[in-house]
């Protein structure tokens, strides 16, 4: 199974500041590139847990006594680590979004390049798929999806057009969806707008924003003091959540100040935002929008 090179491999794993006998988690296993690098740096008493909800990723499982691969969504990180007897860990790595493999398998429906059934599920166990979002959501919910997750200002027009079209027949494939929305896809911005539309539907199908929030909150609970959180995001919605949580441990508002006007925060950020070099982007085009942030639990 073809999985491309892991993005920001050295920088992301360096960010974990790995201790040879530590316990670490890779919550987005995929092709296993980041996990293999973590294992390479761990000693014989170290331990690595990895999560991936996609059944395809199981084919890449690593044969190593120090390694456990958990076929679940990382929103359940705390529950499953406890099941395996790990209440606290020394570092957590997350490479968010869709894997290269998922983009490259046409029938998964993630890529704008292929015609496929409206699916976009990261786990085939999920009930909700892109077909249901496109064909069953009412106007208010479709607008919400396109506006909140695609940041599309013409969300009302997109929603109305879809609802009108599906009254005649269901919209079953990605190509049919493109045909329905063709008037909103002028050639000069076609790829950009399509990417925003696909992103919006995909985020809704997989509840990506809710999952990310739950994961970050649990990470704070299970990290040991001095433990590191190393997260790669690929679009502004994810990056804003990660940046804000690492800054003050909250997604909205500001932490309360004490009598002296000081406020305590759970993390200290490590270094500045890291982005791929031009050389890495040439080798791996998926890296072009990657942003890496690293924080240490205080």
N, C-alpha and C positions, 0 to 999 in steps of 0.2 A: 504494500500500500504506500503510495507516494505522499510523503509529507516533506514540505520544503524546509530549508534551513531555519532554525529558531532565530527570532529577531533579538538583536542586542544581547546575544548570548553571554559574552564575557561581562558586560556591564551589569546585567541583571543579576547574575550569580555573584559577582564581586560585591554587589549591594547587600547581599545576605550576610557578608562577613562570617563565613562558615567556620564553625568550630568542629574539629574532627569527630568529636563524640556527641555532637548535637542532634536534635530532632527537627526535621524540616518538612515542609509541605509544598508541593507543586500543585496548585489547584486547577491547572489547565494543561494536562499531560500531553494531549495531542500525539505528535510523533515521538515524544520523549526526549527531545534534544536538550531542553533545560534540565530535565531530571538526570540524564546521563552525566551532565557536567557537575551537578550537585554531588552525585554518587562518586564521581572521580575525586572530589575534594574531601569526602567523608572518610573517616577511619573505620576500622572493623567494628567499632561499637556505635557508630552513627546510625541514624534511621531516617528514611525518607518515605513519606506517604504522598501518593498522588491521586488526584481526582480527575475523572472525565466522564461526563454523562453520555457521550457518544459511543455507541457500541463498536464503531469502526476502530476507535483508538485502542481497544483491548488487544488487537493484533500486534501492537507495538510493546506489549508488556515486557519488562526487563527481568531477566532471570538473575536475581540477586537477593540473598537472604536479608539484606538491609532494606529491601524495597517492598512496598505494598501498594497495589493499584486498586482504587475504589471506584466502581462504575456508578457514580452518583453525581448529582449537581452539587457544586461547591457551596450552595446556600445552606447545605446541611453539614458543613465542615465540623462544627463543634460536636454534633451528635455522633458522627461516624468516627471521629478521632477518639472520643470517649469509649465507643464500642471496642476499639483496638487498644484501649488502655493508655492513650496519650492525652492527658488533660492539658498539658502546656507544651509549647514548642519554641524553638529558637529562631525560626525564620519562616516566612511564607512568601511564595512567589506566585504572581498571577499574570498571565499573558492573555488579556481579555479579547472578546470578540470572536469572529469566525476563523477557524483554522484554514490554512491554504488547502488542505485536503477537502474540507467541506465546500469551499468555493469551486474546486476543480472537478467535483463529481456532479455532472449535469442534473441528475434526477433529484438531488437534494434541493434544488430551486433557489440557491443562494446567489448565484452569479447572474449578472445582467447579460452575460455572453451567450447563454444557452437557453433554448426553449425547454421548459419542464413543467410538470404539475406544480401547482401552488402548494408548497410544503414549508420549507424554511425552519423545520424543527431541528434543534441541536441534539435532541434525544427523541428517538422514535417512540418512546413510551408516553410522550406528551399527547394529550387529547387535542389541544388547540394547534391548528396549523394555519398557513397563510390563506388557504381556501376559505376557511371559516371566517377569518378576519375580513376578507374582501367580499364575501357573499352573504354574511349573516350580521355583521355589525351595523347598527343604525347610524344615522347621519352624525349625531353628536359624538359617538365613539370613533367613527372614522376620522372626523375632523381632529379629535384629540390625538389620535395616533400620528397623523401626518404633521400636525403642528408641533406637538411635544417632542416627538422622536425623530422627525425628519426636518424639523425647523423650516417647514414649507409655508410660506405666507399665503399661498393660494390653496390652503387645505380645504376651505369650504367648497371651492370649485371642483377640486379633485374628488371629494366625497360625493357631491351631487352627480357628477358624471358617472362614477362607478355605480351608484344606486339606480340611476336611470338605465344604464346598460344591462344590469343584472335582472331587471324586470322582464326583459325579453328572453334572456337565457343566462345560465350561470357562467361566470368567468372562471375557467378551469385551469388555464396555463399562464405562464409568465408572458408568453407571446400575445395571448389574448388580452392580458392586462395592459401591455404596451400599446396594443391597437386601440383599446378603449380610451387610453390617456394620450393618444398621439398628438392631439392639438396642444398639449402642454409640454411637448418634447421637441422644440425647435433644434435643428442640427447643431447649432453653436453651443448649446448647453445641455444637449440630450444626455450625455453620459453622467454629468453632474447631477441633474435632476433625477434620473433613473436611480442613481446610487442613493439619493436621499429617500426616494419612495421605498426602495427595497430595504434600506436601513430601518425605516420607520416600522414597516410591517414585521421585519425580523425581530426587532426589539420587543414589539408587542407579543409576538408568538412565544418568545422565550423568556419574557418578563425580565429582560436583562437589567433594567435599572433597579428593580426591586431586589433581584438576586445580588447585585453589586452592593447595595446598601446593607443587606443582611450579612453578606460575607465580611464587609469591612467592620461592622459592629462586632461580629464574633471574633474576628482577628484580634481586635483589641483585648477581648476577654482571654484568649488562649495564648497570646504571646507572653513569654517570660520578660521581665524587665531587661532591657538591653537587646531584646529580640528585634529582628528587622522585618519590615514589610517592603517588598519590591514589586511594583505593579506597572505593567505596560498597558496603556490605553491607546485607542485608535481613532476616537472621535471626541469632539468637545464635550458632549454630554457625560461620557465616562470620565474624562480628564477633570472636569469641574468637580465632580463628586469626590474623586480620589484626592485632588489637591486640597479641597476644603476639609475633608476628614483628617488628612494628615496634618493640616495646619492647626485645627482646634478640636478635633474629635466630634464634630457635628456636621450636619448637612445643611442646616439653616440656622440663621441667627448667630449670636455671639455667646461665648461662654460667660458665666457670671464672674464678676470681679469681687475680690475680697475688700475689706475695709480700706486697704491702702491703694486700691485701684489696680491690683495685680490679678491676673487670672491664671489658673493652672491648666495646662494642656497635656494630653496623654502621650503625645509624640514629639520628637524633635526631628525636623527634616534633615536628611543627609545629602549634602551637596545641592547642586542646582538641577533643574530639569535636564534630562539627557535625551538627545535625539540621535538617530542613526547618521553615520557619515555618508557622504555622496557615494563612496565606494561600496558601502553595504547596500544602499538603495539600488545601485546598478546590478548587484548580484541577486538581490531579493527585493523585488518591487513592492511586496507587501509591507516592507519596512517603512515606506515613504511617509506614512502618517503616524508612525509610532512615537509615543512619548513615555519616557520612563521616569517614575518618581519613587524615591526611597525614603523611608522614615524608620526611626528607632523608638521603641516604646520606652518611656521614661520610668 
